[in-house]
Amino acid sequence: MSTTTAQRATSATGAANAGYRTLWRWHFYAGLFVMPFLVVLAITGTLYCFQPQIEPLLYPHRLIVEPQSTPRLTEDALLAKARAAMPADARAVTAPIASASDRSTEFIFRLADGEKQSVYLNPYSGEVLGTLSVERRFMQVDRMLHRKLLLGKPGELLMELAACWTLVMIGTGIALWWPREKTTARAALVPRFSLQGRALWKNLHAVMGIWLALGALIFVLSGLPWTGSWGKQFKALASAANLGAPPGSWGGLPLRSAMPGMSAGEHAGVADTRAETHTAHGANGAHASSNEHGAHEANMDSMPGMVMDDLPLPLTPWAVGNTPVPQSADAHAAQALPLGRIVALVASLGVPGGYDIVLPASATGVYTVSYFPSDPKDERTLYIDQYSGTVLKDIRYGDYGAVSKAVSYGTSLHMGRYFGVANQILCAAISLGLAGMAVTGCVMWWKRRPQRSLGAPSRERAAPPMRSWKTGLVLLGIVFPLMGATLLAVWLADRTIFGRAMRQSA
């Protein structure tokens, strides 16, 4: 080969790989930050996906009972037995209503110090089977690790940042994998186990990454609406644009059910009047009650102006999280309806078992029913007057905005709930695959890392403008401001601190 030909070949190769090291450099930084969080997210997320199978194995004597042919005790009789088993100053706050014949009955109490504790009873005999701390329950600890590393707000922000930087890692990873020369689909999508050393690890990392890219993208995008910073702002924006919260979140939602013995017109009139009254004096107190949540948690359940996210519920549909909770008419001489009547009413309205009822905590409190099933189309939120049994609001999937409908499906898929065990297995495969990506990436870095150096890929001497990538990063930083700040910080650190110490690396 002549010198001229060789120079042309080298020039062509350089043109084909222009920008490669820049992309690799950003992929390196994203991976370096994301790797440890990715492992935590993968393990805790996989465990949480299999919660229905794991918890009965952890707490069999509390959760599982022998099905019997004798009738179950009434909810009111069971609640009375649960109250008798708890301290006198404990208050029942939530009643999970299960339908399975082999499951115990659970009631959640708030103790005087604010801690929540579950009491389990045999629904056939009323025997108290034991108690569990809601906050220290294994799956709750796992969930808090997944969401905030058990570090409170700082941990929540770190996990949010890790999710955002995963988007950078996915985008740059796909760009690095994208074939730049003639190659077959098999070579690009099937691991080459004939390779050895770092080349094998690189090939495994690339092929595994491209197979997982779509699932990882869905995981990140479906999890971000639940984050404590960006997620809350996104929910508020969706609600303001009438794309998130149901149209009746702020009062006046058309009712779908009427109490027996009351005409639909009378029922709607009573409900609309109460909803408007609540809107007039309750909406202004929403922010105040939210700010006082930590200091007055023991009394939070009875404060006016509350929203669904303030209630003692394990999970609430995303669409109704900001929905103000209405109030019962303050009937001084009336007796509140017993829990059994509310359960019977909910059944008559077509809601199957597997929902939670938040018990009224004051004279104007309501029974709040939250049904959060695996199929989002069946989600249901009801507010029931504690004295008359009037359904003040009945919010269904059809009432959601377009964004909330999409988030509902994303949540169900993210949690491995939508299509049963197959969904759980798929989520586990993606989660553990991402953990495998973190491990292979770490091995690759360790094998090529120079001593006493970070080992980041060196800069290109004549990198192309890459305007589309820069525009994409800027837009990502605008959409996710917290991430935008860290993008700027990494860029500045790369230019000032790491730039002087980098060595050429292959």
C-alpha positions as CSV (number, residue, x, y, z in Angstrom):
1,M,0.0,0.0,0.0
2,S,1.4,3.4,-1.0
3,T,1.9,6.2,1.5
4,T,-0.8,8.2,0.0
5,T,-3.3,5.3,0.2
6,A,-2.4,4.7,3.8
7,Q,-2.9,8.4,4.6
8,R,-6.3,8.4,2.9
9,A,-7.3,5.3,4.9
10,T,-6.2,6.8,8.2
11,S,-8.1,10.0,7.3
12,A,-11.2,8.1,6.5
13,T,-11.0,6.1,9.7
14,G,-10.5,9.3,11.7
15,A,-13.5,10.9,10.0
16,A,-15.6,7.9,10.7
17,N,-14.7,8.0,14.4
18,A,-14.9,11.8,14.8
19,G,-16.5,12.6,18.0
20,Y,-16.1,9.0,19.4
21,R,-13.8,10.0,22.2
22,T,-16.0,12.9,23.2
23,L,-19.0,10.6,23.5
24,W,-16.9,8.0,25.3
25,R,-15.7,10.7,27.7
26,W,-19.3,11.7,28.6
27,H,-20.3,8.0,28.8
28,F,-17.5,7.5,31.2
29,Y,-18.5,10.4,33.5
30,A,-22.2,9.3,33.5
31,G,-21.3,5.7,34.2
32,L,-18.8,6.6,36.9
33,F,-21.5,8.5,38.8
34,V,-24.4,6.1,38.0
35,M,-22.8,2.7,38.7
36,P,-23.1,2.4,42.5
37,F,-26.7,3.8,42.4
38,L,-27.6,1.5,39.5
39,V,-26.6,-1.5,41.6
40,V,-28.7,-0.3,44.6
41,L,-31.7,0.4,42.3
42,A,-31.4,-2.9,40.6
43,I,-31.3,-5.0,43.7
44,T,-34.0,-3.1,45.7
45,G,-36.2,-2.7,42.6
46,T,-36.1,-6.5,41.9
47,L,-37.0,-7.3,45.5
48,Y,-39.9,-4.8,45.5
49,C,-41.2,-6.3,42.2
50,F,-41.6,-9.6,44.0
51,Q,-43.2,-8.2,47.1
52,P,-46.4,-10.3,46.7
53,Q,-44.3,-13.5,46.8
54,I,-41.7,-12.4,49.3
55,E,-43.8,-10.9,52.2
56,P,-45.8,-14.1,52.9
57,L,-42.5,-15.9,53.2
58,L,-41.1,-13.3,55.6
59,Y,-44.2,-13.0,57.8
60,P,-46.2,-16.2,57.4
61,H,-47.7,-16.3,60.9
62,R,-49.0,-12.8,60.5
63,L,-50.1,-12.7,56.9
64,I,-51.4,-16.3,56.2
65,V,-54.4,-18.0,57.8
66,E,-56.1,-21.3,57.2
67,P,-59.2,-20.8,55.1
68,Q,-62.4,-22.0,56.9
69,S,-65.9,-22.7,56.0
70,T,-67.3,-20.6,58.9
71,P,-68.2,-17.0,58.1
72,R,-65.6,-14.2,58.6
73,L,-66.2,-11.8,61.5
74,T,-67.5,-8.4,60.5
75,E,-65.0,-5.6,59.9
76,D,-66.3,-3.7,63.0
77,A,-65.9,-6.7,65.3
78,L,-62.3,-7.2,64.0
79,L,-61.5,-3.5,64.4
80,A,-62.8,-3.6,68.0
81,K,-60.5,-6.6,68.7
82,A,-57.5,-4.8,67.1
83,R,-58.2,-1.6,69.2
84,A,-58.3,-3.7,72.3
85,A,-54.8,-5.1,71.5
86,M,-53.3,-1.7,71.0
87,P,-52.4,1.0,73.6
88,A,-55.3,3.2,74.6
89,D,-53.8,6.3,72.9
90,A,-53.3,4.5,69.6
91,R,-55.6,5.6,66.8
92,A,-56.8,3.4,63.8
93,V,-56.0,5.2,60.6
94,T,-56.1,2.7,57.7
95,A,-58.0,-0.5,57.0
96,P,-56.6,-2.5,54.1
97,I,-59.5,-4.6,52.8
98,A,-58.3,-8.0,51.4
99,S,-60.5,-10.5,49.6
100,A,-58.3,-13.7,49.6
101,S,-59.6,-16.4,52.0
102,D,-56.1,-17.3,53.2
103,R,-55.1,-13.8,54.2
104,S,-55.3,-12.2,57.6
105,T,-57.1,-8.9,58.3
106,E,-54.9,-5.9,58.8
107,F,-55.5,-2.6,60.5
108,I,-52.9,0.2,60.7
109,F,-52.7,2.3,63.9
110,R,-50.8,5.5,64.6
111,L,-49.2,5.5,68.0
112,A,-48.8,8.5,70.3
113,D,-45.2,9.1,69.1
114,G,-46.3,9.2,65.5
115,E,-45.1,5.7,64.6
116,K,-47.4,3.5,62.5
117,Q,-48.0,-0.1,63.4
118,S,-50.0,-2.8,61.7
119,V,-52.1,-5.3,63.7
120,Y,-53.0,-8.7,62.1
121,L,-56.0,-10.8,63.0
122,N,-57.5,-14.1,62.0
123,P,-60.7,-13.0,60.2
124,Y,-62.5,-16.2,61.2
125,S,-61.7,-16.3,65.0
126,G,-60.6,-12.7,65.7
127,E,-57.3,-14.0,67.2
128,V,-54.6,-11.3,67.1
129,L,-51.7,-12.8,65.1
130,G,-49.1,-10.1,65.8
131,T,-47.9,-6.6,64.9
132,L,-45.4,-5.1,62.5
133,S,-43.9,-1.6,62.4
134,V,-45.0,0.0,59.1
135,E,-41.7,1.9,58.7
136,R,-39.4,-1.0,59.7
137,R,-41.2,-3.6,57.6
138,F,-38.7,-5.2,55.2
139,M,-40.4,-4.1,52.0
140,Q,-40.9,-0.6,53.3
141,V,-37.2,-0.4,54.1
142,D,-36.4,-1.8,50.6
143,R,-38.7,0.8,49.1
144,M,-37.1,3.7,51.0
145,L,-33.6,2.4,49.9
146,H,-34.9,2.4,46.3
147,R,-36.3,5.9,46.5
148,K,-33.9,7.8,48.9
149,L,-31.2,5.5,50.2
150,L,-32.7,5.9,53.7
151,L,-31.1,9.4,53.7
152,G,-34.3,11.5,53.5
153,K,-34.4,14.4,51.1
154,P,-30.6,14.3,50.2
155,G,-30.9,10.7,49.2
156,E,-34.0,11.3,47.2
157,L,-32.2,14.0,45.2
158,L,-29.2,11.7,44.7
159,M,-31.5,9.0,43.3
160,E,-33.2,11.5,41.0
161,L,-29.8,12.7,39.7
162,A,-28.7,9.1,39.1
163,A,-31.9,8.4,37.1
164,C,-31.3,11.6,35.0
165,W,-27.6,10.7,34.4
166,T,-28.7,7.3,33.3
167,L,-30.4,9.0,30.3
168,V,-27.0,10.4,29.3
169,M,-25.4,7.0,29.8
170,I,-28.0,5.3,27.6
171,G,-27.8,7.9,24.8
172,T,-24.0,8.0,24.6
173,G,-23.8,4.2,25.0
174,I,-26.1,3.7,21.9
175,A,-24.0,6.2,20.0
176,L,-20.8,4.4,20.9
177,W,-22.3,1.0,19.9
178,W,-23.7,2.3,16.6
179,P,-21.7,0.5,13.8
180,R,-19.4,2.9,12.0
181,E,-18.1,0.3,9.5
182,K,-19.7,-2.5,7.5
183,T,-20.8,-5.1,10.0
184,T,-23.5,-7.8,10.3
185,A,-26.4,-7.6,12.7
186,R,-25.1,-10.8,14.4
187,A,-21.8,-9.2,15.1
188,A,-23.5,-6.1,16.6
189,L,-26.1,-8.0,18.6
190,V,-24.6,-11.3,19.7
191,P,-21.7,-11.5,22.2
192,R,-18.4,-12.8,20.8
193,F,-17.1,-15.2,23.5
194,S,-14.1,-16.0,21.4
195,L,-12.5,-12.7,22.5
196,Q,-10.3,-12.5,25.5
197,G,-9.4,-9.9,28.2
198,R,-10.7,-6.4,28.0
199,A,-12.0,-6.9,24.4
200,L,-14.4,-9.6,25.7
201,W,-15.6,-7.3,28.5
202,K,-16.1,-4.5,26.1
203,N,-18.1,-6.7,23.7
204,L,-20.3,-8.0,26.5
205,H,-20.9,-4.5,27.8
206,A,-21.8,-3.2,24.4
207,V,-24.1,-6.0,23.4
208,M,-25.8,-6.3,26.8
209,G,-26.3,-2.5,26.8
210,I,-28.1,-2.3,23.5
211,W,-30.4,-5.1,24.4
212,L,-31.3,-3.4,27.7
213,A,-31.4,0.2,26.3
214,L,-35.2,0.3,25.6
215,G,-36.1,-1.3,28.9
216,A,-33.8,1.0,30.9
217,L,-35.2,4.0,29.1
218,I,-38.8,3.0,30.1
219,F,-37.6,2.3,33.6
220,V,-36.1,5.8,34.0
221,L,-39.0,7.7,32.4
222,S,-41.6,5.8,34.3
223,G,-39.8,6.3,37.6
224,L,-39.1,10.0,37.3
225,P,-42.7,11.2,37.9
226,W,-42.5,9.7,41.4
227,T,-39.4,11.6,42.4
228,G,-39.6,14.1,45.2
229,S,-38.2,17.2,43.4
230,W,-38.8,17.0,39.6
231,G,-41.7,14.6,40.0
232,K,-43.7,17.0,42.2
233,Q,-43.0,19.9,39.8
234,F,-44.0,17.8,36.8
235,K,-47.3,16.7,38.6
236,A,-48.1,20.4,39.3
237,L,-47.4,21.4,35.7
238,A,-49.5,18.5,34.4
239,S,-52.4,19.5,36.7
240,A,-52.1,23.2,35.7
241,A,-52.3,22.2,32.0
242,N,-55.3,19.9,32.7
243,L,-53.2,17.0,31.5
244,G,-52.7,15.3,34.9
245,A,-55.3,15.7,37.7
246,P,-58.9,14.7,37.1
247,P,-61.2,17.6,36.1
248,G,-63.0,17.3,39.4
249,S,-59.9,17.4,41.7
250,W,-60.9,20.9,42.8
251,G,-64.6,20.2,43.3
252,G,-67.7,19.6,41.2
253,L,-66.7,16.2,39.6
254,P,-69.9,14.6,38.2
255,L,-70.8,11.6,40.5
256,R,-71.3,8.2,39.2
257,S,-73.0,6.5,42.1
258,A,-76.0,7.3,44.2
259,M,-77.0,6.2,47.7
260,P,-79.9,3.7,47.9
261,G,-83.1,5.6,48.7
262,M,-81.8,9.0,47.3
263,S,-82.4,10.2,43.8
264,A,-79.4,10.9,41.6
265,G,-80.3,14.6,41.5
266,E,-80.6,14.9,45.3
267,H,-77.3,13.0,45.7
268,A,-75.4,15.2,43.2
269,G,-76.8,18.4,44.8
270,V,-75.6,17.4,48.2
271,A,-72.2,16.4,46.9
272,D,-71.6,19.4,44.8
273,T,-72.6,21.8,47.7
274,R,-70.1,20.0,50.0
275,A,-67.4,20.0,47.3
276,E,-67.8,23.7,46.7
277,T,-67.8,24.5,50.4
278,H,-64.6,22.5,50.8
279,T,-63.0,24.2,47.8
280,A,-63.7,27.6,49.2
281,H,-62.0,27.1,52.6
282,G,-59.7,24.1,52.0
283,A,-57.6,24.9,49.0
284,N,-55.9,27.8,50.6
285,G,-54.7,25.6,53.4
286,A,-53.0,23.0,51.3
287,H,-49.5,24.5,51.3
288,A,-49.6,25.2,55.0
289,S,-50.7,21.7,55.9
290,S,-47.9,20.3,53.7
291,N,-45.3,22.5,55.3
292,E,-46.3,21.4,58.8
293,H,-46.4,17.7,57.9
294,G,-43.2,16.8,59.7
295,A,-43.9,18.7,62.9
296,H,-47.5,17.6,63.4
297,E,-47.5,14.1,61.8
298,A,-49.6,12.6,64.6
299,N,-52.4,15.1,63.9
300,M,-52.0,15.4,60.2
301,D,-54.8,13.0,59.3
302,S,-57.4,15.5,60.5
303,M,-56.1,18.8,59.2
304,P,-58.2,20.8,56.7
305,G,-56.8,21.4,53.2
306,M,-55.1,18.0,52.9
307,V,-54.4,16.2,49.7
308,M,-54.3,12.5,48.9
309,D,-50.5,12.3,49.2
310,D,-50.9,13.4,52.9
311,L,-53.0,10.4,53.8
312,P,-51.6,7.3,55.6
313,L,-51.7,5.1,52.5
314,P,-49.0,2.8,51.3
315,L,-49.4,3.8,47.6
316,T,-51.7,6.4,45.9
317,P,-52.4,6.6,42.2
318,W,-50.2,9.4,40.8
319,A,-53.1,11.2,39.1
320,V,-54.9,11.9,42.4
321,G,-51.9,12.7,44.6
322,N,-52.7,16.5,44.6
323,T,-56.4,16.0,44.9
324,P,-57.8,17.9,48.0
325,V,-59.7,15.6,50.4
326,P,-63.3,16.8,50.9
327,Q,-65.0,16.9,54.3
328,S,-68.1,15.5,55.8
329,A,-70.8,17.8,57.0
330,D,-70.2,18.4,60.7
331,A,-73.2,16.6,62.2
332,H,-72.9,17.1,65.9
333,A,-75.8,14.8,66.9
334,A,-75.2,12.2,64.2
335,Q,-73.3,8.9,64.7
336,A,-70.6,8.0,62.2
337,L,-71.3,5.0,60.1
338,P,-69.4,1.9,61.1
339,L,-66.7,0.5,58.9
340,G,-68.8,-2.5,57.9
341,R,-71.4,-0.2,56.3
342,I,-68.7,1.5,54.2
343,V,-67.2,-1.8,53.1
344,A,-70.7,-3.0,52.0
345,L,-71.3,0.3,50.1
346,V,-67.9,0.1,48.3
347,A,-68.7,-3.4,47.2
348,S,-72.1,-2.3,45.9
349,L,-70.3,0.4,43.8
350,G,-68.3,-2.3,42.0
351,V,-65.0,-2.1,43.8
352,P,-63.5,-5.5,44.5
353,G,-61.2,-6.3,47.4
354,G,-57.6,-5.2,47.6
355,Y,-58.2,-1.6,48.4
356,D,-57.4,0.6,51.4
357,I,-59.8,2.7,53.5
358,V,-58.5,5.7,55.4
359,L,-60.7,6.2,58.5
360,P,-62.1,9.6,59.3
361,A,-59.9,11.3,62.0
362,S,-62.1,14.1,63.0
363,A,-65.8,15.2,63.1
364,T,-65.5,16.5,59.5
365,G,-63.3,13.7,58.2
366,V,-64.4,11.3,55.4
367,Y,-63.8,7.7,54.6
368,T,-61.3,7.7,51.8
369,V,-61.2,4.6,49.6
370,S,-58.1,4.1,47.4
371,Y,-58.1,1.2,44.9
372,F,-54.7,0.9,43.2
373,P,-54.8,-2.4,41.2
374,S,-52.4,-3.7,38.6
375,D,-54.6,-2.6,35.7
376,P,-54.7,1.3,35.7
377,K,-58.0,1.3,34.0
378,D,-59.6,0.0,37.2
379,E,-58.1,2.6,39.5
380,R,-60.7,4.2,41.8
381,T,-60.7,6.9,44.5
382,L,-63.8,7.6,46.5
383,Y,-64.6,10.0,49.3
384,I,-67.6,9.0,51.5
385,D,-69.3,11.2,54.1
386,Q,-68.9,9.4,57.4
387,Y,-72.5,10.2,58.6
388,S,-74.7,9.8,55.5
389,G,-72.6,7.5,53.4
390,T,-72.9,10.0,50.5
391,V,-70.3,9.5,47.9
392,L,-68.7,13.0,47.6
393,K,-66.3,12.1,44.8
394,D,-65.8,9.0,42.7
395,I,-62.6,9.5,40.6
396,R,-61.8,6.9,37.9
397,Y,-59.2,6.3,35.3
398,G,-61.5,7.9,32.6
399,D,-61.3,11.2,34.6
400,Y,-57.5,11.4,34.4
401,G,-55.7,13.7,32.0
402,A,-53.5,12.3,29.2
403,V,-50.3,12.6,31.1
404,S,-51.7,10.9,34.2
405,K,-53.0,8.0,32.1
406,A,-49.5,7.5,30.6
407,V,-47.9,7.7,34.0
408,S,-50.4,5.2,35.4
409,Y,-49.4,2.6,32.8
410,G,-45.7,3.4,33.2
411,T,-46.0,2.9,37.0
412,S,-47.7,-0.5,36.6
413,L,-45.1,-1.7,34.2
414,H,-42.2,-0.3,36.3
415,M,-43.5,-2.1,39.4
416,G,-44.0,-5.4,37.6
417,R,-47.7,-5.4,38.2
418,Y,-49.4,-5.0,34.8
419,F,-49.2,-8.5,33.3
420,G,-48.4,-10.7,36.3
421,V,-45.4,-12.9,36.9
422,A,-44.1,-12.3,33.4
423,N,-44.0,-8.6,34.1
424,Q,-42.1,-9.3,37.3
425,I,-39.6,-11.5,35.5
426,L,-39.1,-9.0,32.7
427,C,-38.5,-6.2,35.3
428,A,-36.0,-8.4,37.2
429,A,-34.1,-9.2,34.0
430,I,-33.8,-5.5,33.1
431,S,-32.9,-4.5,36.6
432,L,-30.2,-7.2,37.1
433,G,-29.0,-6.6,33.6
434,L,-28.4,-3.0,34.4
435,A,-26.5,-4.1,37.5
436,G,-24.4,-6.4,35.2
437,M,-23.7,-3.4,33.0
438,A,-22.4,-1.5,36.0
439,V,-20.1,-4.5,36.9
440,T,-18.8,-4.9,33.3
441,G,-18.2,-1.2,33.0
442,C,-16.3,-1.2,36.3
443,V,-14.1,-4.1,35.2
444,M,-13.3,-2.4,31.9
445,W,-12.4,0.8,33.7
446,W,-10.2,-1.0,36.1
447,K,-8.3,-2.9,33.4
448,R,-7.5,0.3,31.4
449,R,-7.1,2.7,34.4
450,P,-3.6,4.2,34.6
451,Q,-2.1,4.3,38.1
452,R,-2.8,7.4,40.1
453,S,-5.3,8.7,37.5
454,L,-9.0,8.8,37.0
455,G,-8.6,7.1,33.7
456,A,-11.1,9.1,31.7
457,P,-10.8,8.9,27.9
458,S,-8.7,11.8,26.6
459,R,-10.1,14.7,24.6
460,E,-9.9,14.8,20.8
461,R,-7.5,17.3,19.4
462,A,-10.0,18.3,16.7
463,A,-13.4,17.2,17.9
464,P,-16.3,18.0,15.6
465,P,-18.9,20.6,16.7
466,M,-21.4,17.9,17.6
467,R,-24.2,20.5,17.8
468,S,-27.0,18.0,18.0
469,W,-25.5,16.3,21.1
470,K,-24.8,19.6,22.7
471,T,-28.3,20.8,22.0
472,G,-29.6,17.5,23.5
473,L,-27.7,18.0,26.7
474,V,-28.8,21.6,27.0
475,L,-32.5,20.5,26.5
476,L,-32.0,17.7,29.0
477,G,-30.6,20.2,31.5
478,I,-33.6,22.5,31.0
479,V,-36.1,19.7,31.4
480,F,-34.3,18.4,34.5
481,P,-32.8,21.5,36.2
482,L,-31.1,19.6,39.0
483,M,-29.3,17.5,36.4
484,G,-28.5,20.7,34.3
485,A,-26.6,22.1,37.3
486,T,-24.6,18.9,37.7
487,L,-23.9,18.8,33.9
488,L,-22.4,22.3,34.1
489,A,-20.4,21.3,37.2
490,V,-19.0,18.2,35.5
491,W,-18.1,20.2,32.4
492,L,-16.3,22.9,34.4
493,A,-14.5,20.2,36.5
494,D,-13.5,18.4,33.3
495,R,-12.1,21.6,31.9
496,T,-10.3,22.9,35.0
497,I,-9.4,20.0,37.4
498,F,-9.3,16.7,35.4
499,G,-8.2,18.2,32.1
500,R,-4.7,18.8,33.2
501,A,-4.2,15.3,34.6
502,M,-5.6,13.2,31.8
503,R,-3.4,10.9,29.9
504,Q,-4.0,9.4,26.5
505,S,-5.8,6.1,27.0
506,A,-6.8,3.4,24.5
